[in-house]
Amino acid sequence: MKAQSPFRFSLRAKLALVALTLLALPWVGYRYVQEMERFLLEAQQQALLATARAVATALHERPQLMRVKPAQNDEARRAAEESLRQAAERADRSGQPAVVEEIGRESVMSEQQSVAEINAILRGLERSTARIWVVNRELKLLALAGSLKPSVQRDEGEGAARLWRDILARIVSRPDEDFDEALDEDVLATGREIAHALLGAPATRLRNSADGRAVIVSAAHPIWSRDNVIGAVVVEETTHSILAVRSQALERLLLTTIVVFALAAAVLLGFATRLSNRIRRLRDEAESAVDARGRLKRLTSGSQAGDEIGDLSRSFSAVLEKLSQHHGYLESLAGRLSHELRTPIAVVRSSLENLRLEQDPAQAQVYLERAEEGLARLSKILTRMSEATRLEQSLHSEARSRFDLAALVTECVNGYRLAYSNQAFELKAPAQVFVIEGSPDLFAQLLDKLVANAVDFGRAGEPICIALAQAGLAVQLAVTNAGPPIPDEVRGRLFESMISARTERGGGDPHLGLGLYIARLIAEFHGGSIAAANLPEGSGVSVKVTLPLAA
C-alpha cells in the first residue's frame, strides 16, 4: 500500500495557491503605470520645450532686451542675484511677475525697462505651476515669472474618504507639495540645459529641488539675434502632476486588486467548500455502501451531476452494481447447488439405508442401482460446474483456423436429427460459403447448447428452425423454437452464469444455468455477439448469434 504523504494539502489550500496566479494582474498593472509615467514625463518635457520655444520666439531679434550690463565685481553680482530672488518671492506673494532691482547706479533705469518689457511678455505665458525665467549669455537672470507650487491646495476630503486616503498614503507614496522652490546657487553654472541652449540647441533636464522633496523638469530654448545666441528661456515645472496621476492609478490598482482578490477568494472558497462536501459525501457513501449483512447499495451523491465527481459517483455505482450482481450470483449459486445436490444426496442416503436393512439380494440390487444413479447425478453436477471454468481457461490458448460455417451447421443438424429422433429440425441456409475464423469444435459446442435449450423448451410437434443468413460483413445464425416466452425477470440476464428459466423438477439431468453462459463465451471468442428475443405474440423464442466474416 502506498504510504500517505506527510504534507497534506486540502482542496481549499490548493485553490488558494492557484489563486496566487492572480498576482500577475497587479504586476502587469504596475508595469503599465510605469510605462504611462514615462510617456507622461516625455510629454511634459515636450510641452515645456514648446513653451520655452514660444517665449524665445517673442524675444528673437531683440538684442536690446539682453543688453544688461553685468555688475562690476562679484559682490555686486551676488547682491543683484539676491535682489532678483527677493523680487521673485514678492512676485509669488503678489501673483505679479518680478521686476529686477539691479545694484549699480549707472544701468538701473535701462535694466528695469528691459526687464519690465520681458516681464510683460512672460505675463501672458505665466502658468500656475510653472516658472519661466530668462538669462543672457553672461548667465544673468533678467526676469522670473510663475511659481512651482500650486496656488490652490488639494481638498483631502473628510470622514471615511480621508481615512481611506491616509491608509493608502502609507502604501502608495504621494508627491510632497511642501518643498523648497528657491534656485540653488549652482543652477545657472551647472545647468546643462542652459549650456546647450546658449550653444544653440534646445535641451531638457531633470533635477531635484533644493531640499530633495520634488523633481523639477526644466526645458531651455535659445534666443537668437540673427546668427548669434543672445540668451535663453528656461521653463520649469515639477513632476507632481505626473506623480499625482501615478499615485491615483496605483491606488485604484491596489483597490481593484483587493476587491478582485476578495471576490476570487470568496468564489474559490465557496467552490472548494462545495467540492469538498460532495467528495466527503461520496466518501461516506462509499464507506457505508456495504451494510452489516453484506448487502450492497447504490451511491447517490453527485449521481446526477455532469462533472467529474458525478462521473466518479456513477462509476462507483456501476462497480457496486456489478458487485451486487456477483453477490447475487454467488447467493444463487449456493441455492441452486443446494437444490441440485439435495435430491441425489437424498437418493443415495435412502438407498444406502434401505440396502442396510434389506435381506433380499434382488431388492438390494435395486437399491444399489438407485445409489449409483444418485452418484452419477452428483458427478454430472460437478462436471458441469467445472465446464465453464475449463472453457474460460482454454479460450486463451485455443488455436484459430478458417472454416465454412454453413458446412459445419449442416453437419451438426444432421447429427441432431439422429440424437433427437422425436424432434423435427428445419435448416434454412443459402447455397453459399460463410467463412469465419475461430474454432469449429467450440462453435459446434455453442450450437449444441442452443439446440439442447430449444429442445427442452420447445413445444411438442413443432420443429426447431436453424437459419443462416448474411448481414452485411457478418453472418447471422438463428435457432428458433415454439414454446413459452422468456420471463421478464431473467430476460436481461439470460446469458449470465447460473441463470435459468426452467421450472423446478425433481428428477432428470441437473440444470445449473450454465449452457447459455458458455454459448456467450464462445460467441465472444469468435468476435461476435449473442442475443435472445421472444417471438411475436409470445409464440416462442429466437436466439441469434452474429459473427464477423473472415476477410
C-alpha positions in Angstrom: 0.0 0.0 0.0 1.4 3.4 -0.9 2.4 5.5 2.0 0.5 8.7 2.6 2.4 11.9 2.1 3.3 13.7 5.4 2.3 17.0 3.8 -1.5 17.1 3.4 -3.0 19.9 1.3 -6.7 20.3 1.3 -8.6 21.5 -1.8 -9.0 24.9 -0.2 -5.2 25.2 0.2 -4.6 24.1 -3.4 -7.1 26.5 -4.8 -5.6 29.3 -2.6 -2.2 28.5 -4.2 -3.8 28.6 -7.6 -5.4 32.0 -6.8 -1.9 33.4 -6.2 -1.5 33.4 -10.0 -3.9 36.4 -9.9 -0.9 38.4 -8.5 0.2 38.6 -12.2 -2.6 41.1 -12.7 -1.4 43.8 -10.3 2.2 43.3 -11.6 1.0 43.8 -15.1 -0.9 46.9 -13.9 2.1 48.3 -12.1 4.3 47.8 -15.3 1.6 49.6 -17.2 1.6 52.5 -14.7 5.4 52.8 -15.1 5.1 53.0 -18.8 2.3 55.6 -18.5 4.5 57.6 -16.2 7.4 57.5 -18.7 5.2 58.6 -21.5 3.7 61.5 -19.4 7.2 62.6 -18.5 8.2 62.7 -22.1 5.0 64.6 -23.0 5.7 67.1 -20.1 9.2 67.7 -21.4 8.0 68.3 -24.9 5.2 70.7 -23.6 7.8 72.7 -21.5 10.1 72.8 -24.5 7.2 74.2 -26.7 6.5 76.9 -24.0 10.2 77.8 -23.9 10.2 78.0 -27.7 7.2 80.3 -27.7 8.8 82.7 -25.2 12.1 82.6 -27.1 10.2 83.4 -30.4 8.8 86.5 -28.8 12.4 87.6 -27.8 14.1 86.7 -31.1 15.9 89.6 -32.9 15.5 91.9 -29.8 19.1 92.2 -28.6 18.4 95.4 -26.7 16.5 93.5 -24.2 19.5 91.3 -23.4 22.0 94.2 -23.0 22.1 94.4 -19.3 25.4 95.4 -18.0 26.9 93.0 -15.6 27.9 94.0 -12.1 31.5 95.5 -11.7 32.5 92.9 -9.1 31.4 89.5 -7.8 30.0 91.0 -4.6 27.7 93.4 -6.6 26.8 90.4 -8.9 25.7 88.3 -5.9 23.8 91.3 -4.5 22.0 91.6 -7.8 21.0 87.9 -7.9 19.8 88.2 -4.3 17.7 91.2 -5.3 16.3 89.0 -8.2 15.4 86.3 -5.7 13.7 88.7 -3.4 11.8 90.1 -6.4 10.7 86.5 -7.3 9.5 85.9 -3.8 7.4 89.1 -3.9 6.0 88.1 -7.2 5.0 84.8 -5.7 3.1 86.5 -2.9 1.5 89.2 -5.2 0.9 87.0 -8.2 2.7 89.6 -10.5 5.9 89.0 -12.5 9.1 90.0 -10.7 10.9 93.3 -11.5 14.6 93.1 -11.1 16.4 95.8 -9.0 19.9 96.0 -10.2 22.5 97.3 -7.9 24.7 99.6 -9.9 23.6 103.1 -10.4 24.8 103.6 -14.0 22.4 100.9 -15.5 19.4 100.7 -13.1 16.9 102.5 -15.3 17.8 100.8 -18.6 17.8 97.4 -16.9 14.4 98.0 -15.3 12.9 99.0 -18.6 14.3 95.9 -20.3 13.2 93.6 -17.5 9.7 95.2 -17.5 9.3 94.5 -21.2 10.5 90.9 -20.7 8.1 90.5 -17.8 5.3 91.8 -20.0 6.0 89.0 -22.5 6.2 86.4 -19.7 3.0 87.6 -18.0 0.9 86.3 -20.9 2.5 82.8 -20.7 2.7 82.5 -17.0 1.1 79.3 -15.6 0.1 78.4 -12.1 2.5 75.5 -11.7 5.3 76.6 -14.0 8.2 79.0 -13.6 9.7 80.9 -16.5 13.0 82.7 -16.3 15.2 84.4 -18.9 19.1 84.6 -18.8 21.5 86.3 -21.1 24.8 84.9 -22.4 26.6 86.0 -19.2 24.1 83.8 -17.2 22.5 87.0 -15.8 18.9 86.4 -14.6 16.8 89.0 -16.4 13.3 88.0 -15.4 11.4 85.5 -13.4 7.7 84.6 -13.5 5.4 82.0 -12.0 5.8 79.5 -9.2 6.4 75.8 -9.0 3.9 75.4 -6.1 0.2 75.1 -6.8 -1.9 78.2 -5.8 -4.8 76.0 -4.6 -4.3 73.2 -2.1 -6.0 69.9 -2.9 -9.0 69.0 -0.8 -8.3 65.9 1.2 -12.0 65.2 1.9 -13.5 64.3 5.3 -14.5 61.3 7.2 -14.2 57.9 5.6 -12.7 59.3 2.4 -9.9 61.0 4.3 -9.2 57.9 6.4 -9.0 55.8 3.3 -6.6 58.2 1.7 -4.4 58.2 4.8 -4.3 54.4 4.7 -3.4 54.3 1.0 -0.8 57.0 1.6 1.1 54.6 3.9 1.3 52.2 0.9 1.5 54.4 -2.1 3.7 57.5 -1.8 2.3 60.9 -2.9 4.1 64.0 -4.1 5.1 66.4 -1.4 3.7 69.8 -2.2 5.7 71.5 0.6 9.2 71.8 -0.9 11.8 74.4 -1.4 11.5 76.0 -4.8 14.4 78.5 -4.4 17.1 78.5 -7.1 20.3 76.9 -6.0 23.5 78.9 -6.4 24.9 76.4 -8.9 21.7 76.1 -11.1 22.9 78.6 -13.6 26.5 77.5 -13.6 25.9 73.7 -13.8 22.7 73.6 -15.7 23.5 71.6 -18.9 20.1 72.5 -20.5 21.1 76.2 -20.2 24.6 75.4 -21.6 23.1 73.6 -24.6 20.6 76.4 -25.2 23.4 79.0 -25.1 25.2 76.9 -27.7 22.1 77.0 -29.9 20.4 73.6 -29.1 17.1 73.2 -27.2 17.5 70.8 -24.2 15.7 69.4 -21.2 16.8 68.4 -17.8 15.6 66.6 -14.7 16.9 67.8 -11.3 15.9 67.7 -7.7 14.7 70.6 -5.7 17.0 72.2 -3.1 15.6 70.0 -0.3 15.2 66.9 -2.5 11.4 66.7 -2.0 10.5 67.3 -5.6 11.7 66.5 -9.1 11.9 69.5 -11.4 11.7 69.3 -15.2 13.3 72.2 -17.0 13.4 73.0 -20.7 15.7 75.6 -22.2 15.5 77.2 -25.6 18.0 79.7 -27.2 17.1 83.3 -28.0 18.5 84.3 -31.4 19.6 87.6 -32.9 20.4 86.8 -36.5 23.1 84.0 -36.2 24.1 84.7 -32.6 22.6 83.3 -29.4 21.9 86.3 -27.1 20.2 84.4 -24.2 18.0 81.5 -23.2 14.5 81.0 -21.9 14.1 78.3 -19.2 10.7 76.9 -18.3 10.4 74.7 -15.2 7.7 72.6 -13.7 7.6 69.8 -11.1 6.6 66.2 -11.8 3.9 66.5 -9.2 1.1 66.3 -11.7 2.6 63.0 -13.1 3.2 61.7 -9.7 -0.3 62.5 -8.7 -1.7 60.6 -11.7 0.6 57.7 -10.9 -0.5 57.7 -7.3 -4.1 57.7 -8.3 -3.5 54.9 -10.7 -1.7 52.8 -8.1 -4.4 53.5 -5.6 -7.1 52.4 -8.0 -4.9 49.4 -8.9 -4.5 48.5 -5.3 -8.2 48.9 -4.6 -9.1 46.9 -7.6 -6.6 44.2 -6.7 -8.1 44.0 -3.1 -11.6 43.8 -4.4 -10.8 41.2 -7.1 -8.8 39.1 -4.6 -11.7 39.3 -2.1 -14.2 38.2 -4.7 -12.0 35.5 -6.1 -11.2 34.2 -2.6 -14.9 34.1 -1.8 -15.8 32.3 -5.0 -12.9 29.9 -4.7 -13.7 29.3 -1.0 -17.3 28.6 -1.8 -16.4 26.3 -4.7 -13.8 24.4 -2.7 -16.3 24.0 0.2 -19.0 22.6 -2.1 -16.4 20.4 -3.8 -15.1 19.1 -0.6 -18.6 18.5 0.8 -19.5 16.5 -2.3 -16.3 14.4 -2.1 -16.9 13.8 1.6 -20.4 12.6 0.9 -19.2 10.4 -1.8 -16.5 9.0 0.6 -19.1 8.4 3.3 -21.5 6.7 1.0 -18.6 4.5 -0.4 -17.6 3.5 3.1 -21.2 2.7 4.0 -22.0 1.0 0.7 -21.9 -2.4 2.3 -24.3 -3.0 5.2 -23.9 -5.3 8.1 -25.5 -8.2 6.1 -23.1 -7.8 3.2 -25.7 -6.2 1.0 -24.5 -3.5 -1.5 -26.4 -0.3 -2.2 -26.2 2.3 -4.9 -24.4 5.6 -4.4 -26.5 8.8 -4.8 -24.0 11.6 -4.1 -23.4 13.6 -7.3 -25.0 10.9 -9.4 -27.0 13.5 -11.5 -24.1 16.0 -11.8 -22.5 16.4 -15.2 -18.9 17.0 -13.9 -16.1 14.6 -13.0 -17.4 14.0 -9.5 -20.7 12.9 -11.0 -18.9 10.6 -13.3 -16.9 9.2 -10.4 -20.1 8.6 -8.5 -21.7 6.9 -11.4 -18.6 4.7 -11.9 -18.7 3.7 -8.3 -22.4 2.9 -8.6 -21.8 0.8 -11.7 -19.0 -1.1 -9.9 -21.2 -1.6 -6.9 -24.0 -2.8 -9.2 -21.7 -5.3 -10.7 -20.5 -6.4 -7.3 -24.2 -6.7 -6.2 -24.9 -8.9 -9.3 -21.9 -11.0 -8.5 -23.0 -11.2 -4.9 -26.5 -12.3 -6.1 -24.8 -14.8 -8.4 -22.9 -16.3 -5.5 -26.1 -16.5 -3.5 -28.0 -18.1 -6.4 -25.1 -20.5 -6.9 -25.3 -21.6 -3.3 -29.1 -22.0 -3.5 -29.0 -23.8 -6.9 -26.2 -26.1 -5.8 -28.0 -26.8 -2.6 -31.2 -27.6 -4.6 -29.4 -29.7 -7.2 -27.3 -31.6 -4.7 -30.1 -32.2 -2.2 -32.0 -34.7 -4.5 -29.2 -37.0 -5.5 -27.8 -37.0 -1.9 -31.2 -37.9 -0.6 -31.5 -40.7 -3.2 -28.1 -42.1 -2.2 -28.8 -41.8 1.5 -32.2 -43.5 1.3 -30.9 -46.2 -1.0 -28.0 -47.0 1.4 -30.3 -47.1 4.4 -32.7 -49.5 2.6 -29.8 -51.5 1.4 -28.6 -51.9 5.0 -32.0 -53.3 6.1 -32.8 -55.3 3.0 -32.2 -59.1 3.2 -33.4 -60.0 -0.3 -30.5 -59.8 -2.7 -32.7 -58.9 -5.7 -34.2 -56.0 -3.9 -30.8 -55.0 -2.6 -29.6 -54.7 -6.1 -32.4 -52.3 -6.9 -31.3 -50.0 -4.0 -27.7 -50.3 -5.1 -28.6 -49.2 -8.7 -30.5 -46.2 -7.3 -27.5 -45.2 -5.2 -25.3 -45.4 -8.3 -27.7 -43.2 -10.2 -27.5 -40.6 -7.5 -23.8 -40.7 -7.5 -23.8 -40.3 -11.3 -26.0 -37.3 -11.0 -23.6 -35.7 -8.4 -20.8 -36.4 -10.9 -22.6 -34.6 -13.6 -23.2 -31.6 -11.4 -19.5 -31.3 -10.5 -18.6 -31.8 -14.2 -20.9 -29.0 -15.4 -19.7 -26.7 -12.6 -16.2 -27.0 -13.8 -17.1 -27.0 -17.5 -17.4 -23.2 -17.7 -14.2 -22.6 -15.8 -12.3 -25.0 -18.0 -13.8 -23.4 -21.1 -12.7 -19.9 -20.0 -9.2 -21.1 -19.4 -9.0 -23.0 -22.7 -10.2 -20.0 -24.7 -6.9 -18.2 -24.1 -4.8 -21.0 -25.7 -7.3 -22.2 -28.3 -5.9 -22.3 -31.9 -7.8 -20.4 -34.6 -8.5 -21.5 -38.1 -10.8 -20.7 -41.0 -13.8 -22.9 -41.6 -17.1 -22.9 -43.5 -19.9 -22.2 -41.1 -22.6 -23.4 -43.4 -21.0 -26.8 -43.8 -20.4 -27.1 -40.0 -24.1 -26.2 -39.2 -25.4 -28.6 -41.9 -23.3 -31.4 -40.4 -24.4 -30.6 -36.8 -28.1 -30.6 -37.8 -27.8 -34.0 -39.4 -26.4 -35.2 -36.1 -29.2 -33.6 -34.1 -31.8 -35.5 -36.2 -30.2 -38.7 -35.1 -29.7 -37.7 -31.4 -33.2 -36.3 -31.0 -35.2 -38.7 -33.0 -38.5 -37.4 -31.6 -37.8 -33.8 -32.6 -38.1 -32.3 -36.0 -35.4 -29.9 -37.3 -35.6 -27.4 -40.2 -32.5 -26.0 -41.7 -32.6 -22.7 -43.7 -29.2 -21.9 -45.3 -28.4 -20.3 -48.7 -26.2 -22.2 -51.1 -23.1 -20.2 -50.3 -19.9 -20.4 -48.2 -19.7 -18.4 -45.0 -16.0 -18.4 -43.9 -15.3 -17.4 -40.4 -12.2 -17.5 -38.2 -12.2 -19.4 -35.0 -12.6 -23.0 -33.6 -15.1 -25.3 -35.3 -15.1 -27.6 -32.2 -16.0 -24.7 -30.0 -18.7 -23.4 -32.4 -20.2 -26.9 -32.5 -20.3 -26.8 -28.7 -22.1 -23.5 -28.9 -24.7 -24.9 -31.3 -25.1 -27.9 -29.1 -26.1 -25.6 -26.1 -28.6 -23.7 -28.2 -30.2 -26.8 -29.7 -30.4 -28.5 -26.3 -32.0 -25.4 -24.8 -34.5 -25.2 -27.7 -35.4 -28.9 -27.3 -36.0 -28.5 -23.6 -38.3 -25.5 -24.1 -39.8 -26.5 -27.5 -43.4 -27.3 -27.9 -44.1 -30.9 -28.9 -44.8 -31.5 -32.6 -43.3 -28.1 -33.6 -39.9 -28.2 -35.5 -36.8 -26.3 -34.3 -35.7 -23.9 -37.1 -32.0 -23.3 -37.6 -31.3 -20.5 -40.2 -28.2 -18.9 -41.7 -28.2 -15.5 -43.4 -25.6 -12.9 -44.3 -26.0 -9.5 -42.7 -23.5 -7.1 -44.3 -20.0 -8.2 -43.4 -21.3 -10.6 -40.8 -23.2 -13.9 -40.8 -26.2 -14.5 -38.5 -27.2 -17.8 -37.1 -30.7 -18.1 -35.6 -32.1 -21.0 -33.5 -35.9 -20.7 -33.1 -38.3 -22.8 -31.2 -42.0 -22.6 -30.5 -42.9 -22.6 -26.8 -43.1 -20.4 -23.7 -41.6 -16.9 -23.9 -38.6 -15.8 -21.8 -39.8 -14.5 -18.4 -39.2 -10.8 -17.8 -37.2 -11.3 -14.6 -34.4 -13.2 -16.5 -34.6 -11.6 -19.9 -31.7 -9.2 -19.4 -29.6 -11.8 -17.5 -30.2 -14.9 -19.6 -26.6 -15.3 -20.7 -25.1 -14.8 -17.3 -23.8 -17.6 -15.2 -26.2 -19.7 -13.0 -29.3 -18.1 -14.6 -32.1 -20.5 -15.6 -35.7 -20.1 -16.5 -36.6 -23.8 -16.2 -39.4 -24.9 -13.9 -38.4 -26.8 -10.8 -38.2 -30.5 -11.5 -37.5 -33.3 -9.1 -35.6 -35.6 -11.4 -33.8 -35.7 -14.7 -30.5 -34.1 -15.6 -29.3 -31.2 -13.4 -29.6 -27.7 -14.9 -27.3 -25.1 -13.4 -27.9 -22.3 -15.9 -24.5 -22.6 -17.5 -25.4 -23.6 -21.1 -26.2 -20.1 -22.4 -23.4 -18.6 -20.4 -21.0 -21.0 -22.2 -22.6 -20.1 -25.5 -21.9 -16.4 -24.9 -18.3 -17.1 -24.1 -17.8 -19.0 -27.3 -19.6 -16.3 -29.4 -17.3 -13.6 -27.9 -14.3 -15.8 -28.6 -15.2 -15.6 -32.3 -15.6 -11.8 -32.1 -19.4 -12.0 -32.2 -22.4 -11.5 -30.0 -25.5 -13.4 -28.9 -29.0 -12.3 -28.0 -32.4 -13.8 -27.3 -35.8 -12.4 -28.0 -39.4 -13.6 -27.8 -41.3 -14.2 -31.0 -44.3 -12.0 -31.8 -47.4 -12.7 -29.6 -45.2 -14.8 -27.3 -45.3 -17.9 -29.5 -41.7 -18.9 -28.9 -38.1 -17.8 -28.6 -35.3 -17.0 -31.1 -31.7 -16.9 -30.2 -29.4 -15.1 -32.7 -25.6 -15.3 -32.9 -23.9 -12.7 -35.1 -20.3 -13.4 -36.2 -18.0 -11.4 -38.5 -17.0 -13.0 -41.8 -13.3 -13.6 -42.4 -11.5 -11.1 -44.6 
